[in-house]
Amino acid sequence: MSDKLEITRRDFLNGVALSLAAGTSLSPLEALAGTPSAASYYPPLLTGLRGSHAGSWEVAHSVALAGASYEFPQEQTDPTYELVVVGGGISGLAAAHFHAKQAGEDERILVIDNHDDFGGHAKRNEFNVDGRHLIAYGGSQSMESPGMYSRVAKGLLDDVGIETARFYDYFDRGFNQDHGLEPVIYFSKAAYGKDATLQNAMGDYQKDADPKLARQIIADYPLSAESRASLHDLLVREQDYLAGMSRGEKRALLASISYSDYLRKHVGVTEEVVTLMRDTIRGYWGVGWDSLSALEAYRTEQPATGKLGVEIDKEGLWSSGEPYIFHFPDGNAGIARALVRRLLPAALPGSTMEDLVATRVDYSLLDQASERVRIRLNSTAVNVRHTPDQSGVDVVYVRDGKTERVRARHVVLACYNRIIPYIFPELPSRQRQAMEYAEKTPLVYINIAVRNWQAFANLGSYGVYVPQPELMHSFGLDFPVSIGDYRYTSNPDQATVLHGTFIPTFPDQGLSRKEQALLGRRKLLGMSFDDYESAILRQLEGALGSAGFDAGRDIAAITVNRWPHGYAYEYEELDDPPEFDRTHGPHVTGRARIGRVSIANSDSEAYAYADGAIDAADRAVREQLSV
């Protein structure tokens, strides 16, 4: 296997971009793209290192980490706006939508964002592979349990034409069964001495697991005989491992120890099995079971918790009963695009969920002086301050290396929470301290466009779990969603997208979630696209090579969506006081209105979901309409 994936100039000219290497400011396709007014400007097609891409974070880091200051322009860039929104993610776009609905028709709104595309973490990736148009998500994944959304969030979906009930038709829930696909586990040579891709006994875990079948599956695992027996007992034995304790005592114990320690000390599994199980939750919480409570394992019905009989409130996502199917091909970028269509219909023509998916945004129409709402990309806010008479707010931002200034009667800061104290010096110290409590989860979503998925068909698999991973802890076929003219792959000979997840963690070192997140962020920022590419190829060929996969032949393009400041921090009892939840905690103090400035983002809700971002936008707009 070669360490480099060779993509020819012909591939590039046919729509597959070359890799973006570390240290370069623009990829070849970015250089062609130019500015948003250029006809060729279309960020979703960019490949290489995306997410927090080159040019999106350097100015903010110069302010927050190096203490840089930027001149305050004497002249305004534009006429005064009614509202300026800093941040063009779902929360920022929703704030513009809510304000536009309630404000006067002549009142103008400007949204600025530091990225080259709107949507924030709700990022859309596209590929053209052998004449097939592929769409994928590079961040915010799905609408989880929309039946439990607030009245406001449900109302916004209605406003922008998203009918969640229709996903029952769009999402092919029988796809895996129809194609005979099951989860597998990849034991890498680096971690286990040899490459082995086998059926995933943990993925098939159920309370009524067949002991004989489980034993057959586990028999080939590259573990010691003791560990194979230990894993088998963990998956199939049903017993109360805390017998003799009261329910209250059990709950207190489970809240005070990690699930890994519960497995070690109370279930008695081997260390090999603790390690094998550790990262099964990493894609959900951003860390493994070494840093999450055994009570969370009980909530999520992990092995060895079914007979504990603890009384616990399972409100929220775990009690909704809704299937995990509410997913556009581009994830929650579908929500962002629907909001842009509502705000700027000419930029994204159409009127239905079906035509929303395939319609191409005209980026040249996002920032037009003639429009009531404008979206200005590649613009990083560096200073926000009230005017001397407190009648407005000035926002200074950097675009193309130059500082510009706009004024508004109201401002909503819908950006990353921890940057706010650096760009808004009026923030009270108590509020600043509250904002510093949380630490966002670093996250990388990797999309690999392949010319076929025959290797997965040969394995009989749709997804791969990787214990002790070099990079991705899971990867596999994307969600089987077909909407309108966009059709998901129907057979293994067709091109499709593989989706992989990488969250850097530092497990079993006694580190909290926040400490692991800080170290993970540094690791992400120190990795080049070449680093990612080489590790991706090693993992794919190690896991799929025996099934006929050949990276040089089968991979068409790779997009690495890197989010050093990824998803919002949520409270969990192992690290946080038990009284902290979505309605109580430092985030409530941190989001308080300061005059004509309000704060709206998922950080301010301590809730890393799209409806949290929408609810925050509604709160911020209502605050400002009352001023």
Buried (B, 14 or more C-beta within 10 A) or exposed (E): EEEEBEBEEEBBEEBBBBBBBBEBEBBBBBEBBEBBEEEEBBBBBBBBBBBBBBBBBEBBBBBBEEEBEBEEBEEEBBEEBBBBBBBBBBBBBBBBBBBBEEBEEEBBBBBBBBBBBBBBBBBBBBBBBEEBBBBBBBBBBBBBBBEBBEEBBBBBBEBBBBEBEBBEEBBBEEBBEEBEBBBBBBBBEEBBEEBBBBBBBBBBBEEEBEEEEBBEBBEEBBBEEEBBBBBBBBBBBEEBBBEEBEEEEBBBBBBEBBBBBBBBEBBEBBEBBBBBBBBBBBBEBBBBBBBBBBBBBBBBEBBBBBEBEBEBEEEBEEEBEBEBBBBBBBBBBBBBBBBBBBBBEEBBEBEEBBBBBBBEBBBBBBBBEEBBBBBBBBBBBBBBBBEEEEEBBBBBBBBEEEBBBBBBBBBBBBBBBBBBBBBBEEBEEEBBEBBEBBBBBBBBBBBBBBBBBBBBBBBBBBBBBBBBBBBBBBBBBBBBBBBBEBEBBBEBEBBBBBBBBBBBBBBBEEBBBBBBBBBBBEBBBEBBBBBBBBBBBBBBBBBBBBBBBEBEEBBBBBBBBBBBBBBBBBBBBBBBEEEBBBEEBBBBBBBBBBEBBBBBBBBBBBBBBBBBBBBBBBBBBBBBBEE
